Amino acid sequence: MDATLGRGMPTSTRHEHGLRLDVSKQLGTFTLDVDLALPTHGVSAFFGASGSGKTSLLRLIAGLDRPDKGIIQIGERCLVDTSRSHFLPPHRRRVGVVFQEARLFPHYRVRGNLTYGMPASARLRFDPIVDLLGIGDLLDRMPGMLSGGEARRVSIGRALLTDPELLLMDEPLTGLDGPRKQELLRYILSLTRDLEIPIVYISHDPKEISAIADHLVLIDNGTIAASDSLDRVLNRIDLTAQVGGFDAASVLDTRVASHDREYALTHLDLGDDQTLVVPHIEAQVGARCRVRVPVRDVALALSETAQSSYRNHLDAVIKQVGTLQDNPTSIELLLCVGGHHLRARLTRKSYDELGLRQGMPVKALIRCVAFDMRH
Ligand SMILES: Nc1ncnc2c1ncn2[C@@H]1O[C@H](COP(=O)(O)OP(=O)(O)OP(=O)(O)O)[C@@H](O)[C@H]1O
């Protein structure tokens, strides 16, 4: 699967628009009150507890609901401005929506589902999108003859072929079994790599978000608790409770430096001549690779330990020290390693016994297992 969408695409399909919204809406007793600006590129994930307002927000962006008050813009284009009673209907927003369920037209073949409502401007994109989603062999099938994962891919293709400036995906992997989920996740990942429009991605699943998101928006009871790059949000010790499901982990964007075929290991470049050794990854040297390192897989030492089963002994500096309200046993640390930040959690006792302090150089010991990754 090496289809391309960005390369060879007409430059007129490249978009430079970010989403900006400042809205409020009352839904029964629930109040949504959101002021948010999202990057012009990449995947922004909405993460929050059930009932925190993720889908309600998505519906406002798609135009399926109206805010009581506020504005919504994509770049300079105004979708909603309640102060002048401006409300662009969904079909004129150039916002593609992929719902949890595929919602295909049952009496149209896949090809008809894909081309329904497709503007002339999107015709050149048909073949690259079909290739990218691996649905070329399905074009003559009826929706009833598709597996759950195939139907989702078709619905993603249909959303993309409306030539959107923004793609909204509401838990697109929900309800699929393990292998189908992984397969669709791989398609979505290649799409995010090649696509040049921003994506808003709703998910409950921290692992999915760690793999896919560039930007993370934490939604808490109808308001925005944080909105920043994924690594910066995950590295904020004060947000540990809100991102609890992520199991306190750092996400590092690295590149493949080399492979050790004999031991089936891959070396990832962390910058500053530091490399991280992980189980073999089937990716070319130089390829981008994201790894997730849970705090429990990081230990600290004051100097190089000669013998250790920890594969990685990295030079680190303690950048920040914090505690968690509900965990009096542990100390939370943020380390600088190469050009990256890495979280670690030690017992307070170890911290005191080692005499650790902010600004101190240490060795970060990281196991070479338990990495989640995308590349
Ligand atoms: N039309 C409505 N009328 C009244 N309350 C509503 C309406 N729509 C949503 N709500 C309430 O608004 C809150 C936010 O719901 P929303 O579906 O946006 O949450 P969510 O974060 O997407 O949840 P989940 O992760 O479970 O899908 C919930 O308390 C819900 O009951």
The ligand as an SDF file (V2000), in Angstrom:
LIG
                    3D

 31 33  0  0  0  0  0  0  0  0999 V2000
  -30.2070   17.2230   21.8330 N   0  0  0  0  0  0  0  0  0  0  0  0
  -29.7950   17.1490   23.1040 C   0  0  0  0  0  0  0  0  0  0  0  0
  -30.6230   17.4840   24.1070 N   0  0  0  0  0  0  0  0  0  0  0  0
  -30.2290   17.4340   25.3990 C   0  0  0  0  0  0  0  0  0  0  0  0
  -29.0180   17.0520   25.7780 N   0  0  0  0  0  0  0  0  0  0  0  0
  -28.1470   16.6870   24.8190 C   0  0  0  0  0  0  0  0  0  0  0  0
  -28.4900   16.7170   23.4400 C   0  0  0  0  0  0  0  0  0  0  0  0
  -27.4130   16.3160   22.7120 N   0  0  0  0  0  0  0  0  0  0  0  0
  -26.4440   16.0380   23.6000 C   0  0  0  0  0  0  0  0  0  0  0  0
  -26.8750   16.2610   24.8560 N   0  0  0  0  0  0  0  0  0  0  0  0
  -26.0880   16.0940   26.0960 C   0  0  0  0  0  0  0  0  0  0  0  0
  -24.8900   16.8320   25.9120 O   0  0  0  0  0  0  0  0  0  0  0  0
  -23.8180   16.1700   26.5530 C   0  0  0  0  0  0  0  0  0  0  0  0
  -22.6790   15.9700   25.5580 C   0  0  0  0  0  0  0  0  0  0  0  0
  -23.0370   14.9570   24.6300 O   0  0  0  0  0  0  0  0  0  0  0  0
  -22.0540   14.5160   23.4560 P   0  0  0  0  0  0  0  0  0  0  0  0
  -22.7590   13.4410   22.6820 O   0  0  0  0  0  0  0  0  0  0  0  0
  -21.6070   15.7020   22.7150 O   0  0  0  0  0  0  0  0  0  0  0  0
  -20.8440   13.9130   24.2910 O   0  0  0  0  0  0  0  0  0  0  0  0
  -19.6080   13.0520   23.7620 P   0  0  0  0  0  0  0  0  0  0  0  0
  -18.4230   13.6270   24.4280 O   0  0  0  0  0  0  0  0  0  0  0  0
  -19.6020   12.9930   22.2830 O   0  0  0  0  0  0  0  0  0  0  0  0
  -19.9670   11.6510   24.3860 O   0  0  0  0  0  0  0  0  0  0  0  0
  -19.6240   10.1460   23.8620 P   0  0  0  0  0  0  0  0  0  0  0  0
  -18.1270   10.0290   23.9810 O   0  0  0  0  0  0  0  0  0  0  0  0
  -20.3360    9.2890   24.8300 O   0  0  0  0  0  0  0  0  0  0  0  0
  -20.1230   10.0270   22.4630 O   0  0  0  0  0  0  0  0  0  0  0  0
  -24.3710   14.8780   27.1190 C   0  0  0  0  0  0  0  0  0  0  0  0
  -24.6420   15.0850   28.4820 O   0  0  0  0  0  0  0  0  0  0  0  0
  -25.6380   14.6730   26.3380 C   0  0  0  0  0  0  0  0  0  0  0  0
  -26.5780   13.9660   27.0940 O   0  0  0  0  0  0  0  0  0  0  0  0
  1  2  1  0
  2  3  1  0
  2  7  2  0
  3  4  2  0
  4  5  1  0
  5  6  2  0
  6  7  1  0
  6 10  1  0
  7  8  1  0
  8  9  2  0
  9 10  1  0
 10 11  1  0
 11 12  1  0
 11 30  1  0
 12 13  1  0
 13 14  1  0
 13 28  1  0
 14 15  1  0
 15 16  1  0
 16 17  2  0
 16 18  1  0
 16 19  1  0
 19 20  1  0
 20 21  2  0
 20 22  1  0
 20 23  1  0
 23 24  1  0
 24 25  2  0
 24 26  1  0
 24 27  1  0
 28 29  1  0
 28 30  1  0
 30 31  1  0
M  END
$$$$
